Amino acid sequence: MQLTFEINNQSHTVEVPEDMPLLWVIRDVLRLKGTKFGCGQAMCGACTVQVDGDAIRSCSYAAKFAQGKKVTTIEALANEEKLHPVQQAWLDERVPQCGYCQPGFIMATKSLLEKIPNPSEDEINDNITNICRCGTYHRMRKAIHRAVELQQKSKL
Amino acid sequence: MKTSYFVMLLFLSVAVVSLTAWDKPEKDDLPTTGDPTKSRAALGAMLKVLKHQRCMNCHPTDDRPRQGDDAHAHLFNVQRGTDNKGLAAMRCVACHQTENNKQSNVPGAPHWQLAPKSMGWMGLSDEQIAANLIDKSKNGNRSLDQLMEHMTRDPLVQWAWQPGEGRTVPPVSQKDFHEAVRTWIENGAVIK
């Protein structure tokens, strides 16, 4: 099928099988390698991107559903001048160990803070359900709170 | 003074009667002709579907969807949310689209969501389930015609018979279920 959609604020038209996972379109067709393949079953969240603002597990999202939609990947978060507050918080709290799952967590957190700007502990537990095999959850929790602070400061 | 007291009592009585009527099935909707025995038998067939574990999984009376034939809580702390479609940043659509995913085998159907809490069936008796089906305050304000439409045409309900590889289907065929729903309603929609 001819798939036309917007990714990271740029319109793209690609020829792909309609059932190809969006993750393959992002990584293998558009060569954006920040989004990772983890389990391939929508369970771990390493492949999280945003589609029209919602966090989506792109390994389990057929390309045809992205037709005409706006996709955001980890590559779009920082600009040449500064990192996204969530990325900065991740650095400040030295979150990553191996780092492989972190783009997915960062995208899930970005989505969470857009919907709940100052989440409680329960809201973090309920909404961030990705999996990190290195067990960096404690540092991620601190980083999410740090990202809230950074976002609040940037609005002052 | 007595007159105003009487008017107030009359008003309260009307209010109570209205509220009571709202909570009950609209009896006028129910066919007055037909064979209650046929309706009862059809309800029995319907309940085999409605109470099948995989159908029950999306009709909980709490806020947790279930999965599988063993009705385990949906993995990853998945919850109902305010619109029955997940929490703010953990939406059903994060993983479930409008059809089964051929790559990941994640199930999907149009308007994937939990049934509203008023349509929860877990822990209810057969009679309670049947009564709730025809109670407009619990069935999404559906008339009997709309209820038949929902049970025989809604793509999410029909997905039960096309659940994807590795998932069990209800013990009554889709065709027989549709026939049972029609027979049940056309013969009075008995609840016991």
Interface residues (C-beta under 8 A of the other chain):
Chain A: D19 P21 G40 Q41 A42 M43 T48 D54 A55 I56 R57 C59 S60 Y61 A62 F65 A108 S111 L112 E114 K115 I116 E123 N125 D126 N127 I128 T129
Chain B: L75 F76 N77 V78 Q79 L87 A88 A89 M90 R91 V93 A94 C95 Q97 T98 E99 N101 K102 Q103 S104 N105 V106
